[in-house]
């Protein structure tokens, strides 16, 4: 905590210092000013938490100093001292938010009492500021989570700019930071490493910076913002590179992936930063990568004949299939930038070959948390190859299609919600037409017809067993429009909901 003592009388300044020592008051730094202009210069440079100032000084008065600090957002607790007891001075001091007004000569008791009030006011202000910053950080994190999922609406973008203190012309860059190692003798934990990374970066980069949690517990999202950010993009990378190198010297290896510059926050920026971070598997940790760098490895050829590979594997045993697919992974790696494309094709290929790949496990291979939990290319390849081998060892028979069974279970659980063919197929990472054919081959009806059957059976049970109006049952089984529900129900049962309920009530009687 810093203290500024401003008084044009040297004896007053020295007396206050002596009494501070006698009262065991300890400050990190104490600054002395002999006039108002010197006091204002110190206040701007050091931003003290407590100021003791005389009312009348050369250059700037004590009350002028208080007002200047308020205008500059220097939130100091101020004690005003004066040899004048006129009510006007007291009134002006309190109007300018001074916490105490002391008359010369200042007694030790009065000074200590004023200091206690000033310290209490500072503590309350600090606590309020901390709560305010925490709330702002939570709101910011909530908005950025929305931005990860979809483009922000105008009102949300305006709220984001307000939280950042940015204007409508601001541009944005998303970074994903990953710590591979750190010296535990120097750093207490990851937060300490990330705090060192962020410290002073705003001034160095000439851009605003906010750091928030990522989808991976060990990573952090870096949000850079400011006007004309595209013009300073190279400087942004250079500044970050310099900080990353310094951290490496200080015992922490940090890698950063940066998105392109954009005028708005959206899913593409998050995806780009995470993809850029994956370049570390090609070129090493402890560097700053940005989206669009040329890959050091090969790319999947555009003319790759997936159908020929499928036909080849149909003639092979599960063991041979696993061996061939593992070799296929090796032959096209590293291809970090489009690795998800390769994983998707192998997942669909295994399904077409009547294997039962775990959707959850395969989804994890394209999730940022999976990449963040590994440091070497070999670790990632090993996990994927293990999953291929596991899948091939549990091959199902030709007439058993696991995706259909999973789809039925999904529909039974989610029939009350809006469901479309595209959403269903997307859930299993399959083409809608292929998914429908796959399901119909096993069940004899399309997925949406199966969904209708589930909904109509649920509606029938509710009509027979409850007094809930048919219009409400409509929404309970997934139909927003009651009239459409009545139409579908009559087509399915041959009766309107009302007639169906009456007939079943009569049978009970």
C-alpha positions as CSV (number, residue, x, y, z in Angstrom):
1,X,0.0,0.0,0.0
2,X,1.3,3.5,-0.9
3,X,0.9,6.7,1.0
4,X,1.3,10.3,-0.3
5,X,1.9,13.2,2.1
6,X,1.4,16.6,0.5
7,X,2.1,19.8,2.5
8,X,4.1,22.9,1.8
9,X,5.5,22.9,5.4
10,X,8.5,20.5,5.7
11,X,7.9,20.3,9.5
12,X,4.4,19.1,9.0
13,X,5.5,16.4,6.6
14,X,8.3,15.2,9.0
15,X,5.9,15.3,12.0
16,X,3.4,13.1,10.2
17,X,6.2,10.6,9.3
18,X,7.4,10.4,12.9
19,X,3.9,9.7,14.2
20,X,3.4,7.0,11.6
21,X,6.4,5.2,12.9
22,X,5.3,5.7,16.5
23,X,1.9,4.2,15.6
24,X,3.5,1.2,13.8
25,X,1.8,2.0,10.5
26,X,3.6,0.2,7.7
27,X,3.3,1.2,4.1
28,X,5.1,-0.3,1.1
29,X,6.1,3.2,0.0
30,X,5.7,6.7,1.3
31,X,6.0,9.7,-1.0
32,X,6.4,13.4,0.1
33,X,5.3,16.4,-1.9
34,X,6.1,20.0,-1.1
35,X,3.4,21.5,-3.3
36,X,0.2,20.6,-5.3
37,X,1.9,20.1,-8.7
38,X,4.5,17.7,-7.3
39,X,1.7,15.9,-5.4
40,X,-0.3,15.5,-8.6
41,X,2.7,14.2,-10.5
42,X,3.3,11.6,-7.9
43,X,-0.4,10.6,-7.7
44,X,-0.5,10.0,-11.5
45,X,2.7,8.0,-11.5
46,X,2.3,5.9,-8.3
47,X,-1.5,5.9,-7.8
48,X,-1.4,5.8,-3.9
49,X,-4.1,4.2,-1.9
50,X,-4.1,6.9,0.8
51,X,-3.4,10.7,0.5
52,X,-2.8,13.1,3.3
53,X,-3.0,16.6,1.8
54,X,-3.0,20.2,3.0
55,X,-5.9,22.3,1.7
56,X,-3.8,25.3,0.6
57,X,-0.7,24.6,-1.5
58,X,1.0,26.2,-4.4
59,X,0.1,25.1,-7.9
60,X,-2.9,23.0,-7.1
61,X,-4.9,23.2,-3.9
62,X,-5.6,20.1,-1.8
63,X,-9.2,20.2,-3.0
64,X,-8.0,20.5,-6.6
65,X,-5.7,17.5,-6.1
66,X,-8.7,15.4,-4.8
67,X,-10.8,16.4,-7.8
68,X,-8.0,15.6,-10.3
69,X,-7.5,12.2,-8.7
70,X,-11.2,11.5,-9.0
71,X,-11.2,12.5,-12.7
72,X,-8.2,10.2,-13.3
73,X,-9.9,7.3,-11.5
74,X,-7.2,7.2,-8.8
75,X,-9.3,5.8,-6.0
76,X,-7.4,7.0,-2.9
77,X,-8.8,7.5,0.6
78,X,-8.0,11.2,1.3
79,X,-7.3,12.9,4.7
80,X,-7.5,16.7,4.4
81,X,-5.5,18.9,6.9
82,X,-5.7,22.7,7.3
83,X,-5.0,25.5,9.7
84,X,-8.3,27.0,8.8
85,X,-11.5,26.0,10.6
86,X,-13.9,27.7,8.3
87,X,-17.0,25.7,7.5
88,X,-16.5,26.2,3.8
89,X,-13.2,24.2,3.8
90,X,-14.8,21.3,5.7
91,X,-17.8,21.3,3.4
92,X,-15.7,21.3,0.2
93,X,-13.5,18.5,1.5
94,X,-16.4,16.3,2.3
95,X,-18.1,17.2,-1.0
96,X,-15.0,15.9,-2.8
97,X,-15.2,12.6,-0.9
98,X,-12.5,13.2,1.7
99,X,-12.8,10.7,4.6
100,X,-11.5,13.1,7.3
101,X,-10.8,16.8,7.9
102,X,-8.1,17.6,10.4
103,X,-7.1,20.9,11.9
104,X,-3.6,22.0,12.6
105,X,-1.9,21.5,14.9
106,X,-2.7,17.8,14.4
107,X,-2.8,15.6,17.5
108,X,-1.5,12.1,17.4
109,X,-4.8,10.7,18.5
110,X,-6.7,12.6,15.7
111,X,-4.1,11.5,13.1
112,X,-4.4,7.8,14.1
113,X,-8.2,8.0,14.1
114,X,-8.2,9.5,10.6
115,X,-5.8,6.9,9.3
116,X,-8.0,4.1,10.7
117,X,-11.0,5.5,8.9
118,X,-9.0,5.9,5.7
119,X,-7.7,2.3,5.9
120,X,-11.2,1.0,6.6
121,X,-12.5,3.0,3.6
122,X,-9.8,1.6,1.4
123,X,-10.5,-2.0,2.5
124,X,-14.2,-1.6,1.8
125,X,-13.5,0.0,-1.6
126,X,-11.0,-2.9,-2.4
127,X,-13.6,-5.5,-1.5
128,X,-16.2,-3.8,-3.6
129,X,-13.8,-3.5,-6.5
130,X,-12.9,-7.2,-6.2
131,X,-16.6,-8.3,-6.2
132,X,-17.3,-6.0,-9.1
133,X,-14.4,-7.4,-11.1
134,X,-15.4,-11.0,-10.3
135,X,-19.0,-10.2,-11.5
136,X,-17.6,-8.6,-14.6
137,X,-15.3,-11.6,-15.2
138,X,-18.3,-14.0,-14.8
139,X,-20.4,-11.9,-17.2
140,X,-17.5,-11.8,-19.7
141,X,-17.0,-15.5,-19.4
142,X,-20.7,-16.1,-20.0
143,X,-20.7,-13.9,-23.1
144,X,-17.6,-15.6,-24.5
145,X,-19.1,-19.0,-23.9
146,X,-22.0,-17.8,-26.1
147,X,-19.5,-16.6,-28.6
148,X,-17.9,-20.0,-28.7
149,X,-21.2,-21.5,-29.7
150,X,-22.6,-18.8,-32.0
151,X,-22.2,-15.3,-33.3
152,X,-23.1,-12.7,-30.6
153,X,-26.2,-10.7,-31.1
154,X,-26.0,-6.9,-31.3
155,X,-27.1,-6.4,-27.7
156,X,-24.6,-9.1,-26.5
157,X,-21.8,-7.5,-28.5
158,X,-22.6,-4.1,-27.0
159,X,-22.5,-5.6,-23.5
160,X,-19.2,-7.3,-24.3
161,X,-17.7,-3.9,-25.4
162,X,-19.0,-2.3,-22.2
163,X,-17.4,-4.9,-20.0
164,X,-14.1,-4.5,-21.9
165,X,-14.3,-0.7,-22.0
166,X,-14.0,-1.1,-25.8
167,X,-15.7,0.9,-28.6
168,X,-17.8,-0.3,-31.5
169,X,-14.7,-0.2,-33.8
170,X,-12.7,-2.7,-31.8
171,X,-11.3,-5.8,-33.4
172,X,-10.7,-9.1,-31.7
173,X,-8.1,-11.9,-31.6
174,X,-8.7,-15.1,-29.5
175,X,-5.7,-16.9,-28.2
176,X,-5.5,-20.3,-26.5
177,X,-2.6,-20.6,-24.0
178,X,-1.2,-24.0,-22.8
179,X,1.4,-24.6,-20.1
180,X,3.5,-27.7,-20.7
181,X,5.8,-27.4,-17.7
182,X,6.8,-25.0,-15.0
183,X,9.4,-24.9,-12.2
184,X,7.4,-25.5,-9.0
185,X,10.2,-23.9,-6.9
186,X,9.6,-20.6,-8.7
187,X,5.8,-20.8,-9.4
188,X,3.1,-21.9,-6.9
189,X,0.9,-23.2,-9.7
190,X,-0.7,-22.7,-13.1
191,X,-2.4,-19.5,-12.0
192,X,0.9,-18.0,-11.0
193,X,2.3,-18.9,-14.5
194,X,-0.6,-17.4,-16.3
195,X,-0.5,-14.3,-14.1
196,X,3.1,-13.8,-15.0
197,X,2.2,-14.2,-18.7
198,X,-0.5,-11.6,-18.5
199,X,1.4,-9.1,-16.3
200,X,2.0,-5.9,-18.1
201,X,1.1,-7.3,-21.5
202,X,-1.6,-4.7,-22.3
203,X,0.9,-1.9,-22.2
204,X,3.5,-3.9,-24.2
205,X,1.1,-5.0,-26.9
206,X,-0.9,-1.8,-27.2
207,X,-4.1,-3.9,-27.0
208,X,-6.6,-4.8,-24.3
209,X,-6.3,-8.3,-22.8
210,X,-8.6,-10.5,-20.7
211,X,-7.8,-14.0,-19.6
212,X,-10.5,-16.5,-18.8
213,X,-10.8,-20.3,-18.3
214,X,-10.8,-22.5,-21.4
215,X,-12.8,-25.7,-22.0
216,X,-9.6,-27.5,-20.9
217,X,-8.9,-27.0,-17.1
218,X,-5.2,-26.4,-17.7
219,X,-5.5,-24.0,-20.6
220,X,-6.6,-20.3,-20.7
221,X,-8.4,-18.2,-23.3
222,X,-6.7,-14.9,-24.1
223,X,-9.0,-12.2,-25.5
224,X,-7.1,-9.4,-27.3
225,X,-9.1,-6.3,-28.3
226,X,-8.6,-2.8,-29.6
227,X,-9.1,-0.5,-32.6
228,X,-7.1,-1.3,-35.8
229,X,-5.8,-4.6,-34.3
230,X,-5.3,-5.9,-37.8
231,X,-2.6,-3.2,-38.4
232,X,-0.7,-4.3,-35.3
233,X,-1.2,-8.1,-35.7
234,X,2.5,-8.7,-36.4
235,X,3.4,-6.6,-33.3
236,X,1.0,-8.6,-31.2
237,X,2.7,-11.9,-32.2
238,X,6.2,-10.4,-31.6
239,X,5.2,-9.1,-28.1
240,X,3.7,-12.5,-27.1
241,X,6.7,-14.3,-28.5
242,X,9.1,-12.2,-26.4
243,X,7.0,-12.9,-23.3
244,X,6.9,-16.6,-24.0
245,X,10.7,-16.7,-24.4
246,X,11.1,-14.9,-21.2
247,X,8.9,-17.3,-19.4
248,X,10.9,-20.2,-20.8
249,X,14.1,-18.7,-19.3
250,X,12.2,-18.3,-16.0
251,X,11.2,-22.0,-16.0
252,X,7.8,-22.2,-17.6
253,X,7.0,-23.5,-21.1
254,X,4.0,-21.7,-22.5
255,X,2.6,-22.2,-26.0
256,X,0.0,-19.9,-27.6
257,X,-2.3,-20.4,-30.6
258,X,-3.8,-17.3,-32.1
259,X,-6.9,-16.8,-34.3
260,X,-7.1,-14.3,-37.2
261,X,-8.2,-10.8,-36.5
262,X,-12.0,-10.3,-36.6
263,X,-14.5,-7.5,-36.1
264,X,-16.8,-9.8,-34.0
265,X,-16.5,-12.7,-31.5
266,X,-17.7,-16.0,-32.9
267,X,-17.1,-19.8,-33.0
268,X,-14.5,-19.5,-35.8
269,X,-12.1,-17.5,-33.6
270,X,-12.1,-20.1,-30.9
271,X,-11.7,-23.0,-33.4
272,X,-8.9,-21.2,-35.1
273,X,-7.0,-20.5,-31.9
274,X,-7.3,-24.2,-30.8
275,X,-6.2,-25.4,-34.2
276,X,-3.3,-23.0,-34.2
277,X,-2.2,-24.4,-30.8
278,X,-2.0,-27.9,-32.3
279,X,1.0,-26.8,-34.4
280,X,3.0,-27.4,-31.2
281,X,2.8,-31.1,-32.0
282,X,4.6,-30.4,-35.3
283,X,7.1,-27.7,-34.3
284,X,7.4,-27.9,-30.5
285,X,6.1,-26.1,-27.4
286,X,7.2,-22.7,-26.1
287,X,6.2,-20.8,-29.2
288,X,3.4,-18.6,-30.6
289,X,1.5,-20.0,-33.5
290,X,-1.2,-18.4,-35.6
291,X,-3.9,-19.9,-37.9
292,X,-2.8,-20.4,-41.5
293,X,0.8,-21.4,-40.9
294,X,1.9,-24.0,-43.5
295,X,1.9,-27.5,-42.1
296,X,5.2,-29.3,-41.7
297,X,3.6,-32.6,-42.6
298,X,1.5,-33.9,-45.5
299,X,-2.2,-33.1,-46.1
300,X,-4.8,-35.7,-46.9
301,X,-4.9,-35.9,-50.7
302,X,-8.1,-34.5,-52.1
303,X,-8.4,-37.6,-54.4
304,X,-8.2,-40.1,-51.5
305,X,-10.4,-43.1,-52.5
306,X,-12.3,-43.9,-49.4
307,X,-14.6,-46.3,-51.2
308,X,-11.6,-48.3,-52.4
309,X,-10.3,-48.5,-48.9
310,X,-13.7,-49.6,-47.6
311,X,-13.9,-52.4,-50.2
312,X,-10.4,-53.5,-49.4
313,X,-11.2,-53.7,-45.7
314,X,-14.4,-55.7,-46.2
315,X,-12.2,-58.6,-47.2
316,X,-10.0,-58.4,-44.2
317,X,-10.3,-59.8,-40.6
318,X,-10.8,-57.4,-37.7
319,X,-7.1,-57.7,-36.8
320,X,-6.0,-56.9,-40.4
321,X,-8.5,-54.0,-40.5
322,X,-7.0,-52.5,-37.3
323,X,-3.5,-52.9,-38.6
324,X,-4.4,-51.3,-41.9
325,X,-6.2,-48.3,-40.3
326,X,-3.3,-47.7,-37.9
327,X,-0.9,-47.7,-40.7
328,X,-3.2,-45.3,-42.5
329,X,-3.1,-42.9,-39.5
330,X,0.7,-43.0,-39.5
331,X,1.0,-42.4,-43.2
332,X,-1.0,-39.1,-43.1
333,X,0.4,-37.7,-39.8
334,X,1.3,-35.0,-39.0
335,X,-1.7,-33.3,-40.4
336,X,-2.9,-31.4,-37.4
337,X,-4.9,-28.8,-39.2
338,X,-7.3,-31.2,-40.7
339,X,-7.0,-34.1,-38.2
340,X,-10.7,-33.9,-37.4
341,X,-11.4,-34.6,-41.1
342,X,-9.4,-37.9,-41.0
343,X,-11.0,-39.0,-37.6
344,X,-14.5,-38.4,-39.0
345,X,-13.9,-40.5,-42.1
346,X,-12.4,-43.4,-40.1
347,X,-15.3,-43.3,-37.7
348,X,-17.9,-43.5,-40.5
349,X,-15.8,-46.2,-42.2
350,X,-15.9,-48.4,-39.1
351,X,-19.7,-48.0,-38.9
352,X,-20.1,-49.0,-42.6
353,X,-17.9,-52.0,-42.0
354,X,-20.4,-53.0,-39.2
355,X,-18.1,-52.2,-36.3
356,X,-19.4,-50.4,-33.2
357,X,-17.1,-47.4,-32.6
358,X,-17.8,-45.5,-29.3
359,X,-19.1,-42.1,-30.4
360,X,-18.0,-40.6,-27.0
361,X,-14.4,-41.9,-27.4
362,X,-14.1,-40.8,-31.0
363,X,-15.6,-37.3,-30.2
364,X,-12.8,-36.9,-27.6
365,X,-10.1,-37.1,-30.3
366,X,-11.3,-33.8,-31.8
367,X,-12.0,-32.1,-28.4
368,X,-9.6,-29.4,-27.3
369,X,-9.3,-31.0,-23.8
370,X,-7.9,-34.2,-25.4
371,X,-5.1,-32.4,-27.1
372,X,-4.4,-30.3,-24.1
373,X,-3.9,-33.4,-21.9
374,X,-1.1,-34.7,-24.2
375,X,2.3,-33.2,-24.9
376,X,3.7,-35.5,-27.6
377,X,2.5,-36.6,-31.0
378,X,3.2,-40.2,-30.1
379,X,0.8,-40.1,-27.1
380,X,-2.1,-38.9,-29.3
381,X,-1.4,-41.5,-32.0
382,X,-1.1,-44.3,-29.4
383,X,-4.5,-43.4,-27.9
384,X,-6.2,-43.4,-31.4
385,X,-4.6,-46.6,-32.5
386,X,-5.7,-48.3,-29.2
387,X,-9.3,-47.2,-29.9
388,X,-9.1,-48.5,-33.4
389,X,-7.8,-51.9,-32.1
390,X,-10.5,-52.0,-29.3
391,X,-13.2,-51.2,-31.8
392,X,-12.1,-53.9,-34.2
393,X,-11.8,-56.5,-31.4
394,X,-15.5,-56.0,-30.7
395,X,-16.9,-56.4,-34.2
396,X,-20.6,-57.1,-34.3
397,X,-22.4,-59.5,-36.7
398,X,-23.7,-58.4,-40.1
399,X,-27.3,-58.1,-39.0
400,X,-26.7,-56.1,-35.9
401,X,-26.3,-52.3,-36.5
402,X,-25.3,-50.6,-33.2
403,X,-26.1,-47.1,-34.5
404,X,-29.7,-48.0,-34.9
405,X,-29.9,-49.3,-31.3
406,X,-28.1,-46.1,-30.0
407,X,-30.6,-44.0,-32.1
408,X,-33.6,-45.8,-30.6
409,X,-32.3,-45.2,-27.1
410,X,-31.7,-41.5,-27.9
411,X,-35.2,-41.1,-29.3
412,X,-36.7,-42.7,-26.2
413,X,-34.9,-40.2,-24.0
414,X,-35.4,-37.1,-26.2
415,X,-38.8,-37.6,-27.8
416,X,-40.3,-34.6,-26.0
417,X,-37.7,-32.3,-27.6
418,X,-37.6,-30.9,-31.2
419,X,-35.8,-33.6,-33.3
420,X,-34.9,-33.5,-37.0
421,X,-33.2,-36.0,-39.3
422,X,-30.2,-33.6,-39.6
423,X,-29.9,-33.3,-35.9
424,X,-30.1,-37.1,-35.4
425,X,-27.6,-37.8,-38.2
426,X,-25.3,-35.1,-36.8
427,X,-25.4,-36.7,-33.4
428,X,-23.8,-39.8,-34.9
429,X,-21.6,-37.8,-37.4
430,X,-23.3,-39.4,-40.4
431,X,-24.8,-38.2,-43.6
432,X,-28.6,-37.9,-43.0
433,X,-29.5,-40.1,-46.0
434,X,-27.0,-42.8,-45.0
435,X,-28.2,-42.7,-41.4
436,X,-31.8,-43.1,-42.5
437,X,-31.0,-46.1,-44.7
438,X,-28.9,-47.6,-41.9
439,X,-31.8,-47.3,-39.4
440,X,-34.5,-48.4,-41.8
441,X,-32.5,-51.6,-42.6
442,X,-32.5,-52.6,-39.0
443,X,-36.0,-51.4,-37.8
444,X,-38.1,-51.5,-41.0
445,X,-39.2,-47.8,-40.6
446,X,-37.5,-44.5,-40.9
447,X,-36.1,-42.7,-37.7
448,X,-38.8,-40.0,-37.9
449,X,-41.5,-42.6,-38.2
450,X,-40.1,-44.4,-35.2
451,X,-40.1,-41.1,-33.3
452,X,-43.8,-40.6,-34.2
453,X,-44.5,-44.1,-32.9
454,X,-42.9,-43.3,-29.5
455,X,-44.7,-40.0,-29.2
456,X,-48.1,-41.5,-30.1
457,X,-47.7,-44.3,-27.6
458,X,-46.7,-41.8,-24.9
459,X,-49.7,-39.6,-25.8
460,X,-52.0,-42.7,-25.6
461,X,-50.8,-43.5,-22.2
462,X,-51.3,-40.0,-21.0
463,X,-54.8,-39.8,-22.5
464,X,-55.8,-43.1,-20.8
465,X,-54.1,-42.6,-17.4
466,X,-54.4,-38.8,-16.7
467,X,-56.9,-35.9,-17.0
468,X,-54.3,-33.7,-18.6
469,X,-56.0,-31.8,-21.5
470,X,-55.0,-33.0,-25.0
471,X,-53.7,-29.5,-25.8
472,X,-51.1,-29.9,-23.0
473,X,-50.3,-33.5,-23.8
474,X,-49.3,-32.2,-27.3
475,X,-46.4,-30.2,-25.8
476,X,-45.5,-33.0,-23.4
477,X,-44.8,-35.4,-26.3
478,X,-42.9,-33.0,-28.5
479,X,-45.5,-31.1,-30.5
480,X,-45.7,-27.3,-30.3
481,X,-48.8,-27.0,-32.4
482,X,-51.8,-28.9,-30.8
483,X,-53.7,-28.9,-34.2
484,X,-50.8,-30.8,-35.8
485,X,-50.7,-33.2,-32.9
486,X,-54.5,-33.9,-33.3
487,X,-53.9,-34.6,-37.0
488,X,-51.0,-37.0,-36.4
489,X,-52.8,-38.7,-33.5
490,X,-55.9,-39.4,-35.6
491,X,-53.8,-40.7,-38.5
492,X,-51.9,-43.0,-36.1
493,X,-54.9,-44.3,-34.0
494,X,-57.9,-43.6,-36.3
495,X,-59.4,-41.5,-33.5
496,X,-59.2,-37.9,-32.2
497,X,-57.6,-37.6,-28.8
498,X,-61.0,-36.8,-27.3
499,X,-62.7,-39.9,-28.8
500,X,-59.7,-42.0,-27.8
501,X,-59.9,-40.9,-24.1
502,X,-63.7,-41.4,-24.1
503,X,-63.5,-44.9,-25.5
504,X,-60.9,-45.9,-23.0
505,X,-62.8,-44.4,-20.1
506,X,-65.9,-46.4,-21.2
507,X,-63.9,-49.6,-21.2
508,X,-62.8,-49.0,-17.7
509,X,-66.4,-48.5,-16.6
